[in-house]
Amino acid sequence: MILFFYLFLACTANAQFKGKVFLDKNKNKLADTGEHGIPNVAVSDGQNVLHTDKEGTFNLPGHSKARFIFITVPSGYKLTDKHYIKVGPTDKPYNFGIVEDLTSVGSSVKMLQITDTETDKYNDWIVNVKNYAKKQGISFIVHTGDICYEKGLNFHANQITSEALGKQIFYCIGNHDLVKGAYGEELFENLFGPVYYSFDAGP
């Protein structure tokens, strides 16, 4: 196990993470033939940041502590899957599908913030958030932490999802979410990805 971990770190230290940001026309989360790439999208490994080329492709250098490859959601688009892909020990493509989103086109974008939900039970606020976001033309939802301990984290990861809310939701970490694992953020990262994210708005 120790040898494997060492080899994995050595591989990620010298890895190059290649992938593509593409227009996912059929929303199947796969880069199919004929689905063209999106240029000038910011992509990061947590230390290095670059922009996709004219074909929508990228090649990140990687670093020894890289845990995720993730993108900045460009203005006028939304994701068909997650904004991050966990770094693995094998060579694989890091492809991100996006589709056009009329709610985020223009000089501004509407986001809805929720925070301190601190629950592992299904309550009316979930339906209220979904209905409000739809009625107000919200582009995405941001949960700014205190999801609340192991039970709450697992509940939100399974129930309070982009699919369930009908809008993209991004989670940020709170002090009550540093609960389990080899380091404080480990459980959060396993469920929600990086503890930070970014998005473009306007021109």
N, C-alpha and C positions, 0 to 999 in steps of 0.2 A: 504493500500500500504506500509506504513512504517512497519507494523507488518510483512507482507510478506517478505520485504527486510531483516528485522532482522532475521527472521526464515531462510531465504536462506543463509545469512552469517553464522548463527550458524551451519547450515547443512554442508556448505562447509568447515567450520573450522574443523569439525570432520569427514568429508567424507573420504572415501577411493576410489580412482579412479582405477578401474580394467579394463584391456583390453588385447589386443593381437596385435602383429605385425605379419602379415601372408603373405605368398606368394599367391597373388591374381591371380591364373592361368587363370581364365576366365575374369579377369579385370572388374568384376561387382561391385567392391567396398564392397562386403559382404564376411564375413568369412564363407565360405561354408564348409560342411563336406568333409574331405579329403584334404583341403588346409592347409598344415602344417605351424607351427609358425617359426619365424626367431629369433634365440637366439642372445643375446649380442648386442641388439639395444638400444641406449640411449633414455630414455623417461623422460620427465620433466613436472612438474606442475607450473613451473616458479620460484620455490624455491628449491625443491628437485629434484635430478637426480638419476636415477637408470638404470640398464640394464635388458632387458628381460631375462627370464630364458630359459632353454633348450627347453621348449615348446612354446617359444615366448610370454609368458604371463608376465604381470606386475601388481603390486598393489602399487600405490603411496599413501602416507599418506594425501596429500592435505594440504592446509593452508587457512586462512581467506580471502586472497586476490587473490586466484587462479581464473583466468579467462579462461585459456586454458590448455589443455593437448596436448603436441606436441612431436614429435620425431626428432631425428637426422637421416637424410637419410643415410643409410649405403653405403659404397663403393660398387659399382657393381650393384646398384639397383636404381630404380626411383619409385615415388609414382603413384598409380592409382587414388588417390583423393588428398585432401589437407594434409599438414604435421601437421595440428592442428585440434582439435575438441573443440568447445566452451563448457565450463563447464555449466551444466544445473542444475536446482533444483531437478530433478528426477534421480533415480538410473538408469544408462544406461551403456552399454559396450563401452569402448573407443578403437575401433579396427582400425588399420591402414593397408591398403593393399599396398604391394609393388610388383614390378616385376623386373626381371633381366634387366640390362641396360649395353650393351656392351661398350657404350661411356664412362662409368665411371669405367671400370675395368682397373686395372694396378696401376702403382706407382704414377700417376698424373691424374688430371681431368681438363677438359676444361670448363670454365665458361665464359659467356659473360656479361659484365656490361653495363647497360644503366642508364642514370641519367638525371635529369632536363628536362624531356620531356614537362612538364608544358603546357598541352593542354587538351581540351575536344572535339577535332575534330579528325576524322580519316584522317591520312596523309600517304604519301608514305613510311616514315621511318618504319612503322609497317611491311609492306611487305618486306622491305629490311632487317630488323632484322630477320624475319622468314626465309628468303632465306639464309642469311649469316649463321645463326645458323645451319641450315640443311647441308649446303655445308661444313662447317668447323668441323662437328661432335661434336658440343657443347653439353655438358651434361645438363646444365641448365643456365637460365638467372637470373641475379640479378638486380633489379631496386633499386638504392641507394638513392631514395628520391627526393623531390620537384616534386611530381606528380601534385600538384598544386590545392589547394583549393577544395571546395566541388564538383564543376562540374567536375573537372579533376579526382578526386578520384573516383567518380561514373562512369565516362567514362572508366577509366582504369580497374575497377573491372568488368565491363560488356563486354568490348571489347578486352583488352590486357590481355588475359588469357592464361593459359597453353594450353588449347584446341585450341585457335586461333593461337598461335605461333608454335604449334607442339613440344614445349619444356617446361619443368617445368619453371615457373617464380616465383621468390620470391621477395616480396616487403619489403623494409626498409623505415623508416619514415624520412622525411625531415622537416625543419622548416615551410615550406609553407603547410605542411600537418596536422598541429596542428590547426584545424579550428572550430570544433563544438562538443558539447556534455558536459556532466557533468565534464569531464576532457579532456585535450588536445588530447589524443590519441584515444578517444572513437570512432569517426567516422572511423578512419583508422582501428582500431581493428575490427569493425563490418564488414568491407569490406575485409580486408586482413589478419586478425588474429594477432598473436603476433608481436610486433615491432622488433623482432629479431628471428633468426633461426640459425641452425648449420648443417653441413654436414661432412661426413667422406670422406677422399681421400686416396688412397693407402692402405698399410697394417697397 
